[in-house]
Structure formats: C-alpha cells, structure tokens
Amino acid sequence: MMLKKIVGAALAASLLQSLASPVVANVGQDAIDGCIDQIRAIGGPDGQSGTVLSSEYSEANSLVMFRDSGNTIWRCLVSNDGVVADLSVAEAADDGNGAMAGASGTSGSGTERVAFTPGTSGAELTGSLLPQESRRYILGAKDGQFLYVRIAANGPGMTYVIYNPDGSVLLDEMNASQEYRGQLWQSGDHVVEVYNTANGAQSYNVIFGIE
C-alpha cells in the first residue's frame, strides 16, 4: 500500500511538472516561406536570395530575421500558416564607406527607410541611379492616411511604383513627372521604388508626405 502511494505521488509530481513546463515549438516552413515570398515581392534584386538569420516561434505571429543578398536585414512577423503581418527593414546595408545605405544623397540601388523630422509630415531626399538601377524607400503609414510622392529627375526615363505592406501594387509604374497623392487602405510599411529606365545615370530629388 505504501509503495502504491509513493508511486502515485511520483506520477502526480511528474504530471504537474510537465504541465508547468513551457511548450517549445519551431517556426514552420510555411511561415518562413511566407516571409521570403514577401521579401522577394518588394525587395528588388537583392531580395531574391539571402539567408534566414533567426526565427522565434509565437502562437500569434512568429518572428523571422532575414539577410538578403545586398546585406539588408529584414524583420518579418508572420502567422504560422504563412500570412505576413508586418515586414520592415531592421538594418539597411552598409554602403561600403562606413555609412548606412539610405542616407540622404546616396547613389546606387538599395533600400532606405524614410524618417520624418519630429513635428513634420514630410521629407525630401536626393539620390542618383545608374541605368536600370532602382532604389526602394520604405514609409510606415496607417490605413486611411494620405501618401504624397513627387519626384524631380534631371532627365527622362525615371519611373516609380508604390507597393502596399502585403506586397500588392498600390500604384503601377508611373512616370516621375506625375506626382501621386492617394489614400492608403493598409497599415504598415509601404514601399516606393524609383527606377532609372534611361540609358545614362540620373540624379533626382524625391519628396514624401504622409497626412
């Protein structure tokens, strides 16, 4: 009888310990693939390949960190069935001169997060692109806000496309001579990608506004 009580107590203790222990799960391949697909959709040439740096499981949205072939690090929040809730640039690529890609006045392709000075709702940046190069500008905005984009190029052949946070196209390829102002219908990081389709290098100014 005493042996049965001891065994019963041991089993009960073991059961309580197993219930108290956290359940550790790995991020599924569907979630990782969902992040990669989204990065490929908005990441341009650099986003077509890269390496998963880390992944952290959550029952709500798991976290996946990804470094693309241009050394930009992406932060992806994704459901376990592969639906991306938020995708943003965690760290822009170093431009090779000790500065981060995305500083005002940069040249060449890459990714730049647009930051507004506190108390303002707009920003003006400059850049230059070689023929067939593009540059991506990332702006965080909310559903219902209005986005304004204006590009002043030093020659013809400059175009731009605007992507929603889910990777769908908000504005098809537009000539830089035409400015854009429209209401947004998703919350998150919107991407404005500027292209140089001309045969020569071009410099430009781009103005962003969010109201």
Backbone as numpy.savetxt, mean C-alpha at the origin, in Angstrom:
# Nx Ny Nz CAx CAy CAz Cx Cy Cz
-9.30 -46.47 45.00 -10.14 -45.26 45.00 -9.27 -44.01 45.00
-8.22 -44.02 45.86 -7.32 -42.87 45.92 -6.61 -42.66 44.58
-6.21 -43.73 43.90 -5.55 -43.64 42.60 -6.47 -43.00 41.58
-7.76 -43.39 41.60 -8.72 -42.81 40.66 -8.86 -41.31 40.88
-8.87 -40.90 42.17 -8.99 -39.48 42.46 -7.79 -38.71 41.96
-6.58 -39.30 42.15 -5.35 -38.63 41.69 -5.34 -38.49 40.17
-5.71 -39.59 39.47 -5.75 -39.56 38.00 -6.79 -38.55 37.53
-7.96 -38.56 38.19 -9.01 -37.62 37.80 -8.57 -36.18 37.98
-7.89 -35.90 39.08 -7.40 -34.54 39.33 -6.36 -34.14 38.29
-5.50 -35.08 37.91 -4.46 -34.80 36.90 -5.09 -34.49 35.55
-6.11 -35.26 35.18 -6.79 -35.03 33.91 -7.48 -33.67 33.91
-8.12 -33.34 35.04 -8.80 -32.05 35.13 -7.81 -30.90 35.00
-6.65 -31.02 35.66 -5.63 -29.97 35.59 -5.10 -29.83 34.18
-4.90 -30.99 33.52 -4.41 -30.96 32.14 -5.40 -30.29 31.21
-6.70 -30.56 31.43 -7.75 -29.96 30.59 -7.81 -28.46 30.79
-7.69 -28.01 32.06 -7.72 -26.58 32.34 -6.53 -25.88 31.72
-5.36 -26.53 31.75 -4.16 -25.93 31.16 -4.30 -25.79 29.66
-4.89 -26.81 29.01 -5.05 -26.76 27.55 -6.05 -25.69 27.16
-7.08 -25.49 27.97 -8.07 -24.45 27.67 -7.48 -23.06 27.87
-6.57 -22.92 28.83 -5.97 -21.62 29.12 -4.88 -21.26 28.13
-4.29 -22.25 27.45 -3.19 -22.00 26.53 -3.72 -21.35 25.25
-3.04 -20.30 24.73 -3.48 -19.66 23.50 -3.33 -20.59 22.31
-4.22 -20.43 21.37 -4.15 -21.22 20.14 -3.32 -20.45 19.12
-2.23 -21.03 18.70 -1.34 -20.38 17.74 -1.65 -20.91 16.35
-1.90 -20.00 15.41 -2.22 -20.40 14.03 -1.34 -19.63 13.07
-1.04 -20.24 11.96 -0.25 -19.59 10.94 -1.15 -18.84 9.96
-0.60 -17.80 9.35 -1.33 -17.08 8.31 -1.44 -17.99 7.09
-2.64 -18.17 6.60 -2.87 -19.07 5.49 -2.36 -18.52 4.16
-2.19 -19.42 3.20 -1.70 -19.03 1.89 -2.68 -18.12 1.17
-3.99 -18.32 1.41 -4.99 -17.45 0.78 -4.78 -15.99 1.19
-4.49 -15.77 2.47 -4.26 -14.41 2.96 -3.01 -13.81 2.34
-1.92 -14.59 2.31 -0.67 -14.10 1.72 -0.85 -13.81 0.24
-1.54 -14.71 -0.48 -1.77 -14.50 -1.91 -2.62 -13.26 -2.15
-3.59 -13.00 -1.25 -4.43 -11.81 -1.39 -3.60 -10.54 -1.31
-2.65 -10.50 -0.37 -1.76 -9.34 -0.25 -0.88 -9.19 -1.49
-0.31 -10.29 -1.94 0.57 -10.24 -3.11 -0.19 -9.77 -4.35
-1.41 -10.26 -4.53 -2.21 -9.84 -5.69 -2.48 -8.34 -5.64
-2.77 -7.82 -4.45 -3.05 -6.39 -4.31 -1.81 -5.55 -4.58
-0.66 -6.00 -4.09 0.59 -5.28 -4.33 0.92 -5.28 -5.83
0.68 -6.42 -6.48 0.91 -6.48 -7.93 0.00 -5.52 -8.67
-1.22 -5.34 -8.16 -2.20 -4.48 -8.84 -1.82 -3.01 -8.78
-1.23 -2.58 -7.65 -0.94 -1.15 -7.50 0.55 -0.84 -7.38
1.38 -1.88 -7.31 2.80 -1.66 -7.03 3.67 -1.41 -8.23
3.09 -1.40 -9.45 3.89 -1.16 -10.64 4.90 -2.27 -10.89
5.94 -1.98 -11.66 6.94 -3.02 -11.99 7.60 -3.64 -10.76
7.92 -2.81 -9.75 8.59 -3.34 -8.56 7.70 -4.29 -7.77
6.39 -4.08 -7.85 5.46 -4.88 -7.07 5.16 -6.25 -7.65
5.73 -6.57 -8.80 5.42 -7.84 -9.44 6.17 -9.02 -8.81
7.15 -8.73 -7.99 7.89 -9.80 -7.32 8.44 -9.27 -6.01
8.85 -10.18 -5.13 9.40 -9.76 -3.85 9.41 -10.90 -2.85
9.49 -10.55 -1.57 9.64 -11.54 -0.51 8.74 -11.20 0.66
8.06 -12.21 1.20 7.29 -12.03 2.42 8.27 -11.97 3.60
8.30 -10.85 4.31 9.23 -10.67 5.42 8.72 -11.31 6.70
7.42 -11.16 6.95 6.84 -11.73 8.18 5.33 -11.80 8.03
4.71 -12.60 8.90 3.26 -12.68 8.93 2.82 -12.94 10.36
1.71 -12.32 10.74 1.20 -12.42 12.11 -0.29 -12.72 12.06
-0.67 -13.85 12.58 -2.06 -14.30 12.48 -2.97 -13.55 13.45
-4.20 -13.25 12.97 -5.25 -12.71 13.81 -6.58 -13.22 13.28
-7.53 -13.46 14.18 -8.84 -13.93 13.73 -9.56 -12.86 12.93
-9.26 -11.59 13.19 -9.88 -10.50 12.44 -9.15 -10.31 11.12
-8.03 -9.58 11.16 -7.21 -9.38 9.96 -5.76 -9.67 10.31
-5.15 -10.60 9.59 -3.75 -10.92 9.81 -2.86 -9.84 9.20
-1.62 -9.75 9.69 -0.65 -8.77 9.20 0.43 -9.47 8.40
0.64 -8.99 7.17 1.70 -9.52 6.30 2.61 -8.36 5.90
3.91 -8.53 6.10 4.90 -7.54 5.67 5.63 -8.10 4.45
5.73 -7.28 3.40 6.25 -7.75 2.11 7.24 -6.73 1.57
8.40 -7.21 1.12 9.39 -6.34 0.46 9.36 -6.61 -1.04
9.08 -5.58 -1.86 9.03 -5.80 -3.30 10.43 -5.72 -3.90
10.51 -5.92 -5.22 11.82 -5.98 -5.87 12.54 -4.64 -5.88
11.81 -3.56 -5.61 12.43 -2.24 -5.51 12.80 -1.86 -4.09
12.67 -2.84 -3.16 13.00 -2.68 -1.74 12.02 -1.82 -0.96
10.85 -1.55 -1.53 9.78 -0.92 -0.76 9.12 -1.98 0.11
8.86 -1.66 1.37 8.22 -2.59 2.30 6.75 -2.22 2.44
5.88 -3.18 2.20 4.44 -3.00 2.25 3.87 -3.63 3.52
2.86 -2.98 4.09 2.14 -3.49 5.27 0.72 -3.83 4.83
0.35 -5.10 4.98 -0.93 -5.58 4.47 -1.75 -6.20 5.59
-2.96 -5.67 5.81 -3.92 -6.28 6.72 -4.93 -7.04 5.89
-5.09 -8.33 6.16 -5.88 -9.18 5.26 -6.66 -10.21 6.06
-7.88 -10.50 5.61 -8.68 -11.55 6.25 -8.11 -12.91 5.87
-8.51 -13.94 6.59 -7.94 -15.26 6.36 -8.38 -15.88 5.04
-9.44 -15.31 4.42 -9.84 -15.81 3.10 -9.29 -14.95 1.97
-8.36 -14.03 2.29 -7.65 -13.30 1.25 -8.19 -11.95 0.87
-9.14 -11.39 1.64 -9.69 -10.07 1.35 -8.86 -9.02 2.07
-8.22 -8.12 1.30 -7.33 -7.11 1.87 -8.15 -5.97 2.46
-7.92 -5.70 3.76 -8.62 -4.61 4.44 -7.85 -3.31 4.34
-6.52 -3.39 4.33 -5.69 -2.18 4.26 -4.32 -2.54 3.71
-3.84 -1.72 2.77 -2.51 -1.92 2.20 -1.81 -0.58 2.16
-0.64 -0.50 2.75 0.09 0.76 2.79 1.59 0.51 2.70
2.34 1.56 2.37 3.79 1.47 2.33 4.33 1.72 3.74
4.97 0.71 4.31 5.56 0.85 5.64 6.91 1.54 5.58
7.65 1.30 4.51 8.97 1.91 4.35 9.30 2.02 2.87
9.45 3.26 2.39 9.79 3.46 0.99 11.23 3.07 0.74
11.54 2.73 -0.50 12.89 2.28 -0.84 13.89 3.42 -0.72
15.10 3.06 -0.30 16.19 4.03 -0.27 16.59 4.35 -1.69
16.82 5.64 -1.96 17.14 6.03 -3.33 18.61 5.86 -3.67
19.42 5.36 -2.73 20.84 5.12 -3.01 21.73 6.28 -2.61
21.15 7.40 -2.20 21.93 8.56 -1.81 21.73 8.91 -0.34
21.30 7.92 0.44 21.10 8.16 1.85 19.77 8.79 2.17
18.89 8.93 1.21 17.57 9.51 1.43 16.52 8.50 1.04
15.32 8.69 1.54 14.25 7.78 1.21 13.59 8.19 -0.09
13.28 7.22 -0.91 12.53 7.51 -2.13 11.23 8.16 -1.72
10.83 9.19 -2.45 9.60 9.88 -2.11 9.83 11.28 -1.60
11.09 11.70 -1.46 11.34 13.06 -1.06 10.99 13.99 -2.22
10.56 15.20 -1.89 10.17 16.14 -2.93 11.34 16.42 -3.85
11.09 16.41 -5.15 12.14 16.67 -6.12 12.86 15.43 -6.57
12.34 14.27 -6.27 13.00 13.03 -6.67 12.81 12.76 -8.15
13.67 11.90 -8.68 13.55 11.51 -10.07 13.50 10.00 -10.15
12.93 9.50 -11.24 12.87 8.07 -11.46 11.63 7.44 -10.88
11.45 6.14 -11.19 10.27 5.43 -10.74 10.40 5.10 -9.26
9.27 4.83 -8.62 9.27 4.51 -7.20 7.91 4.79 -6.59
7.88 4.80 -5.26 6.65 5.02 -4.51 6.88 6.11 -3.49
5.91 7.00 -3.35 6.03 8.11 -2.42 4.72 8.30 -1.67
4.79 8.33 -0.35 3.60 8.65 0.45 3.51 10.16 0.59
2.35 10.70 0.25 2.13 12.14 0.30 1.69 12.53 1.71
2.41 13.47 2.31 2.07 13.96 3.65 1.75 15.45 3.57
0.64 15.83 4.16 0.25 17.23 4.19 0.80 17.91 5.44
1.21 19.16 5.31 1.62 19.95 6.47 0.43 20.11 7.40
0.62 19.93 8.73 -0.51 20.07 9.65 -1.28 21.36 9.44
-2.59 21.25 9.40 -3.45 22.41 9.20 -3.75 22.72 7.75
-3.18 21.92 6.82 -3.44 22.13 5.40 -4.13 20.91 4.81
-4.71 21.06 3.64 -5.39 19.96 2.97 -4.82 19.70 1.58
-3.59 20.18 1.34 -2.99 19.99 0.02 -1.47 19.93 0.10
-0.86 19.48 -0.99 0.60 19.40 -1.08 1.01 19.50 -2.53
2.18 20.10 -2.78 2.74 20.19 -4.13 4.11 19.55 -4.13
4.32 18.62 -5.08 5.59 17.90 -5.18 6.14 18.06 -6.59
7.44 17.84 -6.72 8.08 17.88 -8.03 8.77 16.56 -8.29
8.96 16.24 -9.56 9.64 15.01 -9.91 10.06 15.03 -11.37
10.77 14.00 -11.78 11.15 13.83 -13.17 11.20 12.35 -13.49
10.85 12.02 -14.72 10.78 10.63 -15.15 11.46 10.47 -16.50
12.20 9.38 -16.65 12.73 9.00 -17.94 11.61 8.41 -18.80
11.83 8.22 -20.09 10.79 7.63 -20.95 10.32 6.28 -20.41
9.00 6.09 -20.37 8.33 4.86 -19.94 8.45 4.57 -18.44
8.95 5.52 -17.68 8.97 5.36 -16.23 7.66 5.86 -15.62
7.38 5.41 -14.41 6.21 5.88 -13.68 6.57 6.07 -12.21
5.76 6.87 -11.53 5.95 7.07 -10.09 4.59 7.02 -9.40
4.53 6.34 -8.25 3.28 6.15 -7.52 3.24 7.05 -6.29
2.14 7.78 -6.15 1.92 8.63 -4.99 0.76 8.04 -4.17
0.98 7.85 -2.88 -0.01 7.21 -2.01 -0.61 8.26 -1.07
-1.95 8.34 -1.06 -2.65 9.29 -0.22 -3.72 8.57 0.59
-3.68 8.70 1.89 -4.74 8.15 2.73 -5.94 9.08 2.72
-7.13 8.53 2.48 -8.35 9.34 2.43 -9.53 8.47 2.83
-10.66 9.14 3.12 -11.84 8.43 3.60 -12.97 8.49 2.57
-13.84 7.51 2.67 -15.06 7.47 1.86 -15.83 8.78 2.05
-16.20 9.40 0.92 -16.98 10.63 0.97 -16.15 11.89 0.81
-14.82 11.80 1.03 -13.97 12.97 0.81 -13.75 13.20 -0.69
-13.28 14.40 -1.01 -13.00 14.74 -2.41 -11.49 14.80 -2.63
-11.04 14.18 -3.72 -9.63 14.17 -4.10 -9.42 15.09 -5.30
-8.36 15.90 -5.21 -8.00 16.81 -6.31 -6.59 16.48 -6.76
-6.40 16.33 -8.08 -5.07 16.06 -8.65 -4.85 16.98 -9.85
-3.72 17.66 -9.86 -3.35 18.50 -11.00 -1.87 18.32 -11.29
-1.54 18.05 -12.55 -0.15 17.82 -12.95 0.25 18.84 -14.00
1.38 19.49 -13.77 1.93 20.43 -14.75 3.26 19.85 -15.24
3.27 19.36 -16.48 4.46 18.73 -17.05 5.16 19.69 -18.00
6.46 19.46 -18.22 7.22 20.35 -19.09 7.17 19.91 -20.55
6.28 18.98 -20.86 6.14 18.53 -22.24 4.96 17.60 -22.38
4.70 17.10 -23.59 3.56 16.21 -23.81 3.87 14.77 -23.38
2.84 13.95 -23.34 3.04 12.53 -23.09 2.98 12.11 -21.63
2.69 13.04 -20.73 2.57 12.68 -19.31 1.11 12.33 -19.02
0.90 11.18 -18.39 -0.46 10.73 -18.05 -0.49 10.26 -16.59
-1.70 9.99 -16.10 -1.82 9.45 -14.74 -3.06 8.60 -14.60
-3.04 7.69 -13.63 -4.15 6.79 -13.31 -4.35 6.84 -11.80
-5.61 6.75 -11.35 -5.90 6.74 -9.92 -6.53 5.40 -9.55
-6.00 4.78 -8.48 -6.50 3.48 -8.02 -7.16 3.61 -6.65
-8.24 2.86 -6.45 -8.89 2.76 -5.15 -8.05 1.90 -4.21
-8.34 1.96 -2.89 -7.60 1.11 -1.94 -7.69 -0.37 -2.23
-8.78 -0.83 -2.86 -8.90 -2.26 -3.15 -8.23 -2.65 -4.46
-7.52 -1.70 -5.10 -6.80 -1.99 -6.33 -7.58 -1.74 -7.61
-8.89 -1.49 -7.49 -9.69 -1.18 -8.67 -9.36 0.22 -9.17
-9.69 0.50 -10.43 -9.37 1.78 -11.05 -10.46 2.80 -10.72
-10.05 3.89 -10.11 -10.96 5.01 -9.85 -11.04 5.91 -11.07
-9.89 6.16 -11.70 -9.82 7.00 -12.91 -8.90 6.34 -13.91
-9.44 6.03 -15.10 -8.61 5.47 -16.16 -7.56 6.47 -16.60
-6.59 5.99 -17.36 -5.46 6.83 -17.79 -5.94 8.16 -18.38
-5.41 9.23 -17.80 -5.83 10.58 -18.15 -4.62 11.41 -18.53
-4.76 12.27 -19.53 -3.67 13.16 -19.90 -3.41 14.14 -18.78
-2.14 14.45 -18.54 -1.77 15.33 -17.44 -2.36 16.73 -17.59
-2.74 17.11 -18.79 -3.31 18.44 -18.99 -4.72 18.56 -18.40
-5.32 17.42 -18.04 -6.67 17.42 -17.48 -6.59 17.13 -15.98
-7.06 18.07 -15.18 -7.05 17.87 -13.73 -8.23 17.01 -13.30
-8.13 16.47 -12.10 -9.19 15.60 -11.59 -9.68 16.12 -10.25
-11.01 16.09 -10.07 -11.62 16.35 -8.77 -12.85 15.47 -8.67
-12.87 14.56 -7.70 -13.99 13.65 -7.58 -14.15 13.14 -6.17
-15.34 12.66 -5.87 -15.64 12.14 -4.54 -15.21 10.68 -4.45
-14.60 10.33 -3.32 -14.10 8.98 -3.10 -15.20 8.11 -2.49
-15.13 6.80 -2.77 -16.15 5.89 -2.25 -15.54 4.72 -1.49
-14.25 4.83 -1.18 -13.59 3.85 -0.32 -12.68 4.59 0.65
-12.45 3.98 1.81 -11.51 4.52 2.79 -10.21 3.73 2.72
-9.08 4.44 2.83 -7.79 3.76 2.79 -6.81 4.50 1.90
-5.76 3.80 1.50 -4.70 4.39 0.67 -5.09 4.37 -0.79
-5.22 5.57 -1.36 -5.46 5.72 -2.80 -4.11 5.96 -3.49
-3.97 5.46 -4.69 -2.70 5.56 -5.42 -2.90 6.36 -6.70
-2.08 7.39 -6.87 -2.03 8.15 -8.12 -0.71 7.80 -8.79
-0.77 7.14 -9.94 0.45 6.75 -10.65 0.64 7.63 -11.88
1.78 8.31 -11.92 2.11 9.24 -13.01 3.05 8.53 -13.98
2.73 8.61 -15.27 3.50 7.93 -16.32 4.11 8.95 -17.28
5.32 8.64 -17.74 5.93 9.40 -18.83 5.91 8.52 -20.08
4.99 8.77 -20.98 4.86 7.97 -22.20 5.62 8.59 -23.38
6.31 9.71 -23.12 7.04 10.40 -24.18 8.37 9.71 -24.46
9.07 10.18 -25.48 10.36 9.61 -25.87 11.54 10.22 -25.14
11.29 11.29 -24.38 12.36 11.94 -23.65 12.00 12.13 -22.18
13.01 12.46 -21.38 12.78 12.70 -19.96 11.93 13.94 -19.77
11.12 13.92 -18.70 10.26 15.06 -18.41 10.25 15.34 -16.91
10.18 16.61 -16.58 9.98 17.01 -15.20 8.54 17.50 -15.06
8.05 17.55 -13.81 6.66 17.94 -13.60 6.45 18.39 -12.17
5.39 19.12 -11.95 4.86 19.43 -10.63 3.52 18.74 -10.50
3.21 18.23 -9.31 1.91 17.61 -9.09 1.33 18.17 -7.79
0.07 18.57 -7.86 -0.63 19.13 -6.71 -1.73 18.16 -6.29
-1.75 17.84 -5.00 -2.79 16.98 -4.44 -3.59 17.75 -3.41
-4.88 17.48 -3.36 -5.72 18.07 -2.34 -6.77 17.06 -1.89
-7.08 17.04 -0.61 -8.14 16.18 -0.07 -9.01 17.03 0.84
-10.29 17.04 0.55 -11.23 17.85 1.35 -12.32 16.96 1.93
